[in-house]
Amino acid sequence: MQFVVLIPCAGNGSRFGNTIAKQYVKIGGKSILEHTLNAFLCVEEISEIIIVVNCNDSLADEMCLLSSKVRILKAGGDTRAKTVLNGLNSLVIADDDWVLVHDAARCCITPEIIKNQITELKHDAVGGVLAIPVTDTVKLVNNGIISATLDRSAIYLAQTPQMFRYNILKQALSINDNGYEITDEASSVENLGFSVKIIAGSRDNIKVTYQEDLTTVKNILNL
């Protein structure tokens, strides 16, 4: 049984507002992407890590120096789903092997969380995602007006890694490759009628989206 990590890294991070993509911004002398990779490199079950970037991206090349497990694939698509699907198409693994898709900008992920996810899901038929329960009151808004207050007990915030059997994930993204934006892999798998499990994530497993998130990340990483 193989466990392969796929990191889509072809986005421009427009909300972050920087001259270079946010995954290459350095924190404590290392790029956000390098912090992310180091967590996965500490997990012995991981056999390979593929970083999918745009064809003109040379900043990721040096990541191969971290380990022979790291491979750069210059086949980024114009959507997250296409980028992930291009990465899946490059793999030579069994249908029942596992793929863990992780956001490059979630650099506070820990080896312990990854190992727990693998342990919890490795005997499952489909897979699952890290998630945390919502603690705030959730409002449904229409044109700036609250239209409903949702039952937060049934609402979770999805995180990554999102871990699925290779064949199921490839099939799901291939069927859903129709131009609309897919923000996570689980939604594609759900659309095929599969049951996706929830594995406990961490509130520290934040995704760097805005400049102010860097302060939070530095505190979490003790940098």
Buried (B, 14 or more C-beta within 10 A) or exposed (E): EBBBBBBBBBBEBEEBEEEEBBBBBEBEEBBBBBBBBBBBBEBEBBBBBBBBBBEEBEBBEEBBEBBEBBBBBBBBBEBBBBBBBBBBEEBEBEEEBBBBBBBBBBBBBBBEBBBBBBEBBEEBEBBBBBBBEBEEEEEEEEEEEEEEEEEEEEEBEBBBBBBBBBBBBBBBBEEBBEEEEBEBBBBBBBEEEBEBBBBEBBEBBBBBEEEEBBEBBEEBBEE
